[in-house]
């Protein structure tokens, strides 16, 4: 019987993709708007639709739903085109493969993702580092499901319940991320949160935010597993 739903963030938590993701955004926005990209918005912890809207604001382009939709569709193509560069310039974070493999072997756990990436791009990033095989990607939640990250935990909970009969209470759900926004989306749904200092915010700063647990990284598999399955 499933008694844990684990929702892993991607960028900064499981993988680091360097400038490839930003380059894909640049290409997609430029292709749709015809504008030169001279400045990028902050991206950490945001959903892809939010990032696109931030680009459009910088470029003084009207934020119309159709424009956002076209950029997101082009973003999928752009990242696929740039995918060969992902393993060359990026990496899986310390311990990520080992803990995902361990959780995949635990029948009491559904291990999926909660990410601001649109679903196709999440799959591309994970596959580039061989992590996709350890995750149930259908049971997660993505920026393509909702532009507001605070709405994503309930979406993932419904998907896990409907697809895997994993009917967890909010306190049986863990969001594992690397930014204050990961904590915010967990708290909005009453879920637990583990933060790791493998992104842009160091662990000592994350430790002040009130997450259920904070670690430097995922490299101590036993400790991470105990946190995620021991409450």
C-alpha positions as CSV (number, residue, x, y, z in Angstrom):
1,X,0.0,0.0,0.0
2,X,1.3,3.4,-0.9
3,X,1.8,5.7,2.1
4,X,4.2,8.3,0.6
5,X,4.1,10.5,-2.5
6,X,7.4,12.0,-3.3
7,X,7.5,15.0,-5.6
8,X,11.0,15.9,-6.8
9,X,11.9,19.3,-8.3
10,X,14.3,19.1,-11.2
11,X,16.5,22.1,-11.8
12,X,18.9,22.6,-8.9
13,X,17.5,19.6,-7.1
14,X,18.0,16.6,-9.3
15,X,19.9,18.1,-12.2
16,X,22.0,21.1,-13.1
17,X,21.7,22.0,-16.8
18,X,23.9,25.1,-16.9
19,X,22.9,27.6,-19.6
20,X,21.2,25.2,-21.9
21,X,17.7,25.7,-20.5
22,X,18.1,29.5,-20.6
23,X,19.4,29.3,-24.2
24,X,16.3,27.3,-25.1
25,X,14.1,30.1,-23.6
26,X,16.1,32.7,-25.5
27,X,15.6,30.8,-28.8
28,X,11.9,30.2,-28.3
29,X,11.0,33.7,-27.3
30,X,13.1,35.3,-30.1
31,X,11.6,32.9,-32.7
32,X,8.0,33.8,-31.7
33,X,8.4,37.5,-31.0
34,X,11.1,38.4,-33.5
35,X,12.9,40.4,-30.8
36,X,16.5,40.2,-29.8
37,X,17.1,38.8,-26.3
38,X,19.3,41.2,-24.4
39,X,18.3,40.4,-20.8
40,X,16.9,37.3,-19.1
41,X,14.5,37.2,-16.2
42,X,15.2,35.4,-13.0
43,X,14.1,31.8,-13.5
44,X,14.8,29.9,-10.3
45,X,11.7,28.2,-8.8
46,X,9.3,29.6,-11.4
47,X,7.1,27.7,-13.9
48,X,7.8,27.9,-17.6
49,X,4.7,30.0,-18.3
50,X,5.8,32.5,-15.6
51,X,9.2,32.7,-17.1
52,X,7.8,33.3,-20.6
53,X,5.6,36.1,-19.3
54,X,8.6,37.7,-17.6
55,X,10.4,37.6,-20.9
56,X,7.5,39.2,-22.6
57,X,7.4,42.0,-20.0
58,X,11.1,42.7,-20.5
59,X,10.5,42.9,-24.2
60,X,7.4,45.0,-23.9
61,X,5.4,42.4,-25.8
62,X,1.7,42.1,-24.9
63,X,1.2,39.1,-22.6
64,X,-1.5,37.3,-24.6
65,X,-2.3,33.7,-23.8
66,X,-1.8,32.7,-27.5
67,X,1.7,34.2,-27.4
68,X,2.6,32.3,-24.3
69,X,1.2,29.1,-25.8
70,X,3.3,29.6,-29.0
71,X,6.5,30.3,-27.0
72,X,5.9,27.2,-24.8
73,X,5.4,25.1,-27.9
74,X,8.6,26.5,-29.5
75,X,10.4,25.9,-26.1
76,X,9.7,22.2,-26.4
77,X,11.3,22.2,-29.8
78,X,14.2,24.3,-28.8
79,X,15.2,22.2,-25.8
80,X,14.9,19.0,-27.9
81,X,17.3,20.6,-30.4
82,X,19.7,21.6,-27.6
83,X,19.4,18.3,-25.7
84,X,22.8,16.8,-26.8
85,X,24.4,19.7,-24.9
86,X,22.8,18.8,-21.6
87,X,25.2,16.0,-20.5
88,X,28.1,18.0,-21.8
89,X,27.4,21.1,-19.8
90,X,25.3,19.8,-16.9
91,X,25.2,17.1,-14.4
92,X,23.0,15.1,-12.0
93,X,23.3,16.5,-8.5
94,X,25.2,14.5,-5.9
95,X,23.3,11.4,-4.7
96,X,20.2,12.0,-6.9
97,X,20.4,8.8,-8.9
98,X,21.1,6.7,-5.8
99,X,18.1,8.0,-3.8
100,X,15.8,7.9,-6.8
101,X,16.8,4.3,-7.4
102,X,16.2,3.4,-3.8
103,X,12.8,5.1,-3.7
104,X,11.8,3.3,-6.9
105,X,12.4,0.0,-5.2
106,X,10.1,0.9,-2.2
107,X,6.6,-0.4,-2.9
108,X,5.1,2.0,-0.3
109,X,6.3,5.0,-2.3
110,X,5.2,6.7,-5.5
111,X,8.2,8.8,-6.6
112,X,7.3,11.5,-9.2
113,X,8.1,15.1,-10.0
114,X,6.8,18.5,-9.3
115,X,8.5,21.0,-11.5
116,X,7.9,24.3,-13.3
117,X,9.1,22.7,-16.5
118,X,6.5,21.8,-19.1
119,X,6.2,18.0,-19.1
120,X,8.0,17.3,-22.4
121,X,11.0,19.3,-21.3
122,X,11.1,17.7,-17.8
123,X,11.4,14.3,-19.5
124,X,14.2,15.5,-21.8
125,X,16.2,16.9,-18.9
126,X,15.8,13.7,-16.8
127,X,16.6,11.4,-19.7
128,X,19.8,13.3,-20.4
129,X,21.2,12.1,-17.1
130,X,19.4,8.7,-17.0
131,X,17.1,9.7,-14.1
132,X,13.8,9.2,-15.9
133,X,13.8,5.4,-15.4
134,X,13.5,5.9,-11.6
135,X,10.5,8.2,-11.7
136,X,6.8,7.8,-12.4
137,X,6.5,10.8,-14.6
138,X,2.8,10.4,-15.3
139,X,1.9,10.9,-11.6
140,X,3.6,14.3,-11.3
141,X,2.7,17.9,-11.9
142,X,4.3,20.4,-14.3
143,X,4.3,24.0,-15.4
144,X,2.2,22.8,-18.3
145,X,-0.5,21.8,-15.8
146,X,-0.7,25.2,-14.2
147,X,1.3,28.4,-14.3
148,X,0.9,28.9,-10.6
149,X,3.4,26.6,-8.8
150,X,1.2,26.8,-5.6
151,X,-1.4,24.8,-7.5
152,X,0.8,21.9,-8.4
153,X,0.8,19.7,-5.3
154,X,-3.0,19.0,-5.5
155,X,-2.6,18.3,-9.2
156,X,0.0,15.7,-8.5
157,X,-2.0,14.2,-5.6
158,X,-5.0,13.8,-7.9
159,X,-2.8,12.2,-10.6
160,X,-1.2,9.8,-8.2
161,X,-4.7,8.8,-6.8
162,X,-6.3,8.3,-10.2
163,X,-3.4,6.6,-12.0
164,X,-1.7,4.7,-9.2
165,X,-4.4,4.5,-6.5
166,X,-2.0,6.4,-4.2
167,X,-4.5,8.2,-2.0
168,X,-2.2,10.1,0.4
169,X,-3.0,12.7,2.9
170,X,-1.2,16.0,2.5
171,X,1.1,15.1,5.4
172,X,2.2,11.9,3.5
173,X,3.4,14.0,0.6
174,X,6.9,15.4,0.3
175,X,8.1,18.1,-2.0
176,X,11.9,17.9,-2.5
177,X,13.3,21.2,-3.8
178,X,16.0,23.8,-3.6
179,X,14.2,27.1,-3.5
180,X,11.8,29.0,-1.2
181,X,9.2,28.5,-3.9
182,X,9.4,24.8,-3.4
183,X,8.6,25.2,0.3
184,X,5.8,27.6,-0.5
185,X,4.0,25.2,-2.8
186,X,4.4,22.4,-0.3
187,X,2.9,24.5,2.5
188,X,0.1,25.8,0.3
189,X,-1.1,22.1,0.1
190,X,-0.2,21.1,3.7
191,X,2.6,18.9,2.4
192,X,6.0,18.3,3.9
193,X,9.2,19.7,2.4
194,X,12.9,18.8,2.2
195,X,15.1,21.5,0.8
196,X,18.7,20.9,-0.5
197,X,21.4,23.4,-1.0
198,X,22.3,22.2,-4.5
199,X,20.7,25.1,-6.3
200,X,21.4,28.9,-6.1
201,X,20.4,29.2,-2.4
202,X,22.9,27.7,0.0
203,X,21.7,25.3,2.7
204,X,22.4,27.6,5.6
205,X,20.0,30.2,4.1
206,X,17.4,27.5,3.3
207,X,17.6,26.4,6.9
208,X,16.0,29.6,8.1
209,X,12.8,29.1,6.1
210,X,11.1,26.5,8.3
211,X,11.2,23.4,6.0
212,X,10.7,20.0,7.6
213,X,14.3,19.1,6.7
214,X,17.3,20.8,5.0
215,X,20.4,19.1,3.7
216,X,23.4,20.2,1.8
217,X,22.7,17.7,-0.9
218,X,21.2,14.2,-1.5
219,X,24.4,12.3,-1.2
220,X,23.7,10.6,2.1
221,X,21.1,8.1,0.8
222,X,20.3,6.6,4.2
223,X,19.6,10.0,5.7
224,X,17.4,11.1,2.8
225,X,15.5,7.9,2.8
226,X,14.9,8.1,6.6
227,X,13.6,11.6,6.3
228,X,11.2,10.9,3.4
229,X,9.8,7.6,4.8
230,X,10.3,8.0,8.6
231,X,7.7,10.7,9.5
